[in-house]
Amino acid sequence: MNNAHNDAIDLLKVLKVFTLVYELGNFSAAARVLSITPGAVSKQIGSLEDTLGCRLFQRTTRHLSITEEGHRLYALIQQPAQQIEDAIATLSSDEGRPKGTVKISLPIAFSRTVILPSLVRFRERYPEITLDLHFENRHVDLISEGFDCAIGQQHETESSIIARHLAPLTLILCASPAYLKHHGKVTSLEHLEHHQLIVFRSPTTGRVETWKLREQGKEHVIQPRSRLVVTDTEAQAELASTGCGITLIGAHHAYPLIASGKLKQVLAHLSARRSDICIYYPARKNLPRRVSAFVEFVIDEVRKNDIVRHVKGLTPNP
């Protein structure tokens, strides 16, 4: 049993070295992450290539490129390598406490206001779990990109993915008190045409976001015209807070700014809805305890979060 366990550990170490070189693009960067020398990285990659009987990387003094065999190996090992790590973590865990790394994709604005403030409690509860947090406003492919779980808008999911609801994503119109004092109150949708607007352009599609505002089941579709277009929701909120205009942002994002007096809600009877925010993860028969611990913690924290509860008071019923 000990020999098999040690062999699994050695294999896992070599595969981790290979994965880092593949993702970072050179031996030196992988060596820095692993706190070993580039020569040691090269030696382990060479040993793996000898075992497999093929080249995984083409090396020159200035350039490292990935071979077709390297691409195939990377695609093949992601899930098995994680399963091996899970097994080793379970075997070596102290009194069954979850340990290991959880790689997570998180949306920037929602995470900053709702998720991040609670992570100190997670660290206290699970000190042996390492959180590898990737902040990005996109839908990730869990399997091919090697994520354990992700938080984001709900999409059509395959049977291999489980999505659990966290919070509704409602957008509201906001502006700073200074802007409204200078430019006047907004009392109707028609008034928006005479105001400075801050609009969002999708960095993925390149399209400017259409405002689909609802009131009592009726939808108003507006294509806002603006001289201020951004590709980041944090920038939207900051620009609105400094008095640059009216913008449409997530209610969970707006609430702390409204509570602090930096923003005021405009046309409070209107709101826009997007797909709900969910946490999603692979549908495995035995989900690693480190992943299930994080998932259940997040669901519980979001359920009792003050911002999420207060947001309901900011948004009208559809």
C-alpha positions as CSV (number, residue, x, y, z in Angstrom):
1,M,0.0,0.0,0.0
2,N,2.8,2.4,0.9
3,N,4.6,1.8,-2.5
4,A,1.4,2.4,-4.4
5,H,0.7,5.5,-2.4
6,N,4.2,6.9,-2.9
7,D,4.0,6.1,-6.7
8,A,0.8,8.0,-6.9
9,I,2.4,10.9,-5.1
10,D,5.4,10.9,-7.4
11,L,3.2,10.7,-10.5
12,L,1.0,13.5,-9.2
13,K,4.1,15.7,-8.6
14,V,5.3,15.1,-12.1
15,L,1.9,15.8,-13.6
16,K,1.7,19.0,-11.6
17,V,5.0,20.1,-13.0
18,F,3.9,19.4,-16.5
19,T,0.6,21.2,-16.0
20,L,2.3,24.3,-14.6
21,V,4.8,24.4,-17.6
22,Y,1.9,23.9,-20.0
23,E,-0.2,26.8,-18.4
24,L,2.7,29.2,-17.7
25,G,4.6,28.6,-21.0
26,N,8.1,28.2,-19.6
27,F,10.2,26.3,-17.1
28,S,11.4,29.3,-15.2
29,A,7.8,30.5,-14.3
30,A,6.9,26.9,-13.2
31,A,10.0,26.7,-11.1
32,R,9.2,29.9,-9.3
33,V,5.7,28.7,-8.4
34,L,7.1,25.3,-7.2
35,S,10.2,26.9,-5.4
36,I,12.6,24.7,-7.3
37,T,15.2,25.4,-10.0
38,P,14.4,25.4,-13.7
39,G,16.9,22.6,-14.0
40,A,14.8,20.5,-11.7
41,V,11.7,21.2,-13.7
42,S,13.5,20.3,-16.9
43,K,14.7,17.0,-15.4
44,Q,11.1,16.0,-14.3
45,I,9.7,16.9,-17.7
46,G,12.4,14.9,-19.4
47,S,11.7,11.9,-17.1
48,L,8.0,12.1,-18.0
49,E,8.9,12.3,-21.7
50,D,11.1,9.2,-21.4
51,T,8.4,7.3,-19.7
52,L,5.8,8.2,-22.4
53,G,8.2,7.8,-25.3
54,C,7.3,11.2,-26.9
55,R,8.2,14.8,-26.7
56,L,5.7,17.1,-24.8
57,F,7.6,20.3,-25.5
58,Q,9.9,21.6,-28.2
59,R,12.7,23.5,-26.6
60,T,15.1,26.1,-27.9
61,T,17.3,28.6,-26.0
62,R,14.7,31.3,-26.4
63,H,11.4,29.5,-27.0
64,L,9.2,26.7,-25.6
65,S,6.4,25.3,-27.7
66,I,3.9,22.6,-26.9
67,T,3.7,19.5,-29.1
68,E,0.5,17.8,-30.2
69,E,1.3,15.1,-27.7
70,G,1.6,17.7,-25.0
71,H,-1.8,19.2,-25.8
72,R,-3.4,15.7,-25.7
73,L,-1.8,14.8,-22.4
74,Y,-3.0,18.1,-20.8
75,A,-6.5,17.4,-21.9
76,L,-6.5,13.8,-20.7
77,I,-5.0,14.3,-17.3
78,Q,-7.0,17.2,-15.8
79,Q,-9.8,15.2,-14.2
80,P,-7.8,12.0,-13.4
81,A,-5.0,14.1,-11.8
82,Q,-7.5,15.9,-9.7
83,Q,-9.1,12.6,-8.6
84,I,-5.7,11.3,-7.6
85,E,-5.0,14.4,-5.6
86,D,-8.4,14.0,-3.9
87,A,-7.6,10.4,-3.0
88,I,-4.3,11.3,-1.5
89,A,-5.8,14.2,0.4
90,T,-8.4,11.8,1.8
91,L,-5.8,9.2,2.8
92,S,-3.5,11.7,4.4
93,S,-6.1,13.9,6.1
94,D,-5.9,14.4,9.8
95,E,-9.1,13.1,11.4
96,G,-10.9,13.5,8.1
97,R,-10.6,17.3,7.9
98,P,-10.9,18.6,4.3
99,K,-7.6,19.7,2.8
100,G,-6.2,20.5,-0.6
101,T,-6.8,23.3,-3.2
102,V,-10.1,24.5,-4.5
103,K,-9.9,26.4,-7.8
104,I,-12.8,28.8,-8.2
105,S,-14.0,31.2,-10.8
106,L,-15.9,34.2,-9.4
107,P,-17.6,37.3,-10.8
108,I,-15.9,40.5,-9.7
109,A,-18.6,42.8,-8.4
110,F,-20.8,40.2,-6.7
111,S,-17.8,38.5,-5.1
112,R,-16.4,41.8,-3.7
113,T,-19.6,42.8,-2.0
114,V,-21.1,39.4,-1.0
115,I,-18.5,36.6,-1.1
116,L,-15.1,38.0,0.0
117,P,-16.2,39.5,3.3
118,S,-17.1,36.0,4.5
119,L,-14.0,34.1,3.5
120,V,-12.2,34.9,6.7
121,R,-14.7,32.6,8.4
122,F,-14.1,29.9,5.9
123,R,-10.3,30.2,6.5
124,E,-10.9,29.8,10.2
125,R,-13.2,26.8,9.8
126,Y,-11.0,25.1,7.1
127,P,-7.4,26.1,7.7
128,E,-6.0,23.3,5.5
129,I,-8.0,24.2,2.4
130,T,-6.2,26.5,-0.1
131,L,-8.5,28.8,-2.1
132,D,-7.3,29.5,-5.7
133,L,-9.6,32.4,-6.6
134,H,-9.9,33.6,-10.3
135,F,-11.9,36.8,-10.7
136,E,-13.5,37.0,-14.1
137,N,-16.9,37.9,-15.5
138,R,-17.4,35.0,-17.8
139,H,-18.9,31.5,-17.9
140,V,-16.0,29.0,-17.5
141,D,-15.8,25.4,-18.7
142,L,-15.2,23.6,-15.4
143,I,-13.7,20.4,-16.9
144,S,-11.5,21.7,-19.7
145,E,-10.3,24.6,-17.6
146,G,-9.7,22.6,-14.4
147,F,-12.0,24.5,-12.1
148,D,-13.5,22.8,-9.1
149,C,-16.5,25.2,-9.0
150,A,-17.6,28.6,-10.3
151,I,-20.0,31.4,-9.3
152,G,-21.8,33.3,-12.0
153,Q,-25.0,33.7,-14.0
154,Q,-27.0,30.6,-14.6
155,H,-26.6,29.1,-18.1
156,E,-28.0,26.0,-19.8
157,T,-26.0,23.3,-18.1
158,E,-25.2,19.7,-19.1
159,S,-26.1,16.7,-17.0
160,S,-22.5,16.6,-15.9
161,I,-22.8,20.0,-14.2
162,I,-24.9,20.9,-11.1
163,A,-26.0,24.5,-10.6
164,R,-27.4,25.7,-7.3
165,H,-29.2,29.0,-6.9
166,L,-27.5,31.8,-4.8
167,A,-29.3,35.0,-5.6
168,P,-31.3,36.8,-8.2
169,L,-29.4,39.2,-10.5
170,T,-31.4,42.4,-10.6
171,L,-30.1,45.7,-12.1
172,I,-31.3,49.1,-11.1
173,L,-30.7,52.7,-12.3
174,C,-28.4,54.8,-10.1
175,A,-26.7,58.2,-10.1
176,S,-24.8,60.2,-7.5
177,P,-26.7,62.8,-5.4
178,A,-24.4,65.5,-6.8
179,Y,-25.3,64.5,-10.4
180,L,-29.0,64.6,-9.6
181,K,-28.7,67.9,-7.8
182,H,-26.9,69.5,-10.8
183,H,-28.9,67.9,-13.6
184,G,-32.3,67.5,-12.0
185,K,-34.4,64.6,-10.8
186,V,-35.5,61.9,-13.3
187,T,-39.2,61.3,-13.2
188,S,-39.8,59.3,-16.4
189,L,-38.1,57.2,-18.9
190,E,-38.3,60.0,-21.5
191,H,-36.1,62.1,-19.2
192,L,-33.2,59.7,-19.6
193,E,-32.7,61.0,-23.2
194,H,-31.7,64.3,-21.7
195,H,-29.2,62.9,-19.2
196,Q,-25.6,61.7,-19.4
197,L,-25.6,57.9,-19.3
198,I,-22.9,55.4,-18.5
199,V,-23.3,52.2,-20.5
200,F,-21.7,48.8,-20.5
201,R,-20.1,47.1,-23.5
202,S,-19.6,43.3,-23.3
203,P,-15.9,42.5,-23.6
204,T,-16.9,39.2,-25.0
205,T,-19.4,40.2,-27.8
206,G,-18.4,43.9,-28.2
207,R,-22.0,44.9,-28.0
208,V,-23.4,47.8,-25.9
209,E,-25.9,46.5,-23.4
210,T,-29.5,47.1,-24.1
211,W,-31.6,48.3,-21.2
212,K,-34.7,46.1,-20.7
213,L,-36.5,47.8,-17.9
214,R,-39.6,46.3,-16.4
215,E,-42.5,47.7,-14.3
216,Q,-45.4,45.6,-13.2
217,G,-44.9,43.0,-15.9
218,K,-44.4,45.5,-18.7
219,E,-41.0,45.8,-20.4
220,H,-39.4,48.9,-21.9
221,V,-36.5,48.3,-24.2
222,I,-34.1,51.1,-24.5
223,Q,-30.9,51.3,-26.5
224,P,-29.1,54.0,-24.5
225,R,-27.0,56.6,-26.3
226,S,-23.9,57.6,-24.4
227,R,-20.5,59.2,-24.8
228,L,-19.2,57.1,-21.8
229,V,-19.0,53.3,-22.6
230,V,-17.1,50.9,-20.3
231,T,-16.3,47.2,-20.3
232,D,-16.1,46.8,-16.5
233,T,-18.9,47.0,-13.9
234,E,-16.6,48.3,-11.2
235,A,-15.8,51.2,-13.5
236,Q,-19.6,51.8,-14.1
237,A,-20.2,52.1,-10.3
238,E,-17.1,54.3,-9.7
239,L,-18.0,56.7,-12.6
240,A,-21.6,57.0,-11.4
241,S,-20.4,57.6,-7.8
242,T,-18.2,60.5,-9.0
243,G,-21.1,62.2,-10.8
244,C,-20.5,61.2,-14.4
245,G,-24.0,60.2,-15.1
246,I,-26.8,57.6,-14.7
247,T,-26.0,53.9,-15.0
248,L,-27.6,50.5,-14.8
249,I,-25.8,48.2,-12.3
250,G,-26.5,45.1,-10.2
251,A,-28.5,45.9,-7.1
252,H,-26.1,43.9,-4.9
253,H,-23.3,46.1,-6.2
254,A,-25.3,49.3,-5.7
255,Y,-26.6,48.7,-2.2
256,P,-23.4,49.5,-0.3
257,L,-23.0,52.6,-2.4
258,I,-26.6,53.7,-1.7
259,A,-26.2,52.9,2.0
260,S,-23.0,55.1,2.1
261,G,-24.7,58.0,0.3
262,K,-22.5,57.8,-2.8
263,L,-25.4,56.7,-5.1
264,K,-29.2,57.2,-5.2
265,Q,-31.7,54.9,-7.0
266,V,-33.3,56.5,-10.0
267,L,-36.8,55.5,-11.3
268,A,-37.1,53.0,-8.4
269,H,-40.2,51.5,-10.0
270,L,-38.1,50.1,-12.8
271,S,-35.5,47.3,-12.8
272,A,-33.9,44.8,-15.2
273,R,-33.5,41.1,-14.6
274,R,-30.7,38.8,-15.7
275,S,-30.1,35.1,-15.2
276,D,-29.8,34.2,-11.5
277,I,-26.4,33.9,-9.9
278,C,-25.5,30.3,-9.1
279,I,-22.7,28.2,-7.9
280,Y,-22.0,25.3,-10.2
281,Y,-19.7,22.3,-10.0
282,P,-19.1,18.9,-11.7
283,A,-21.7,16.2,-10.9
284,R,-19.4,13.7,-9.5
285,K,-20.5,10.6,-7.5
286,N,-18.2,11.6,-4.7
287,L,-17.6,15.3,-4.7
288,P,-14.3,16.0,-2.9
289,R,-14.9,17.2,0.7
290,R,-12.8,20.3,0.1
291,V,-15.2,21.3,-2.8
292,S,-18.4,20.4,-1.0
293,A,-17.2,22.3,2.1
294,F,-16.7,25.5,0.0
295,V,-20.0,25.1,-1.9
296,E,-22.1,24.6,1.2
297,F,-20.3,27.4,3.0
298,V,-21.1,29.9,0.2
299,I,-24.7,28.9,-0.1
300,D,-25.2,29.4,3.6
301,E,-23.4,32.7,3.7
302,V,-25.3,34.1,0.7
303,R,-28.6,33.1,2.2
304,K,-28.0,35.1,5.4
305,N,-26.0,37.9,3.8
306,D,-27.3,41.4,4.7
307,I,-26.7,42.9,1.2
308,V,-28.7,40.1,-0.5
309,R,-31.5,40.6,1.9
310,H,-31.5,44.4,1.6
311,V,-31.4,44.1,-2.2
312,K,-34.9,42.8,-2.1
313,G,-36.1,46.1,-0.7
314,L,-34.5,48.0,-3.5
315,T,-36.1,46.1,-6.3
316,P,-39.8,46.1,-7.2
317,N,-41.7,42.9,-7.8
318,P,-41.7,42.0,-11.5
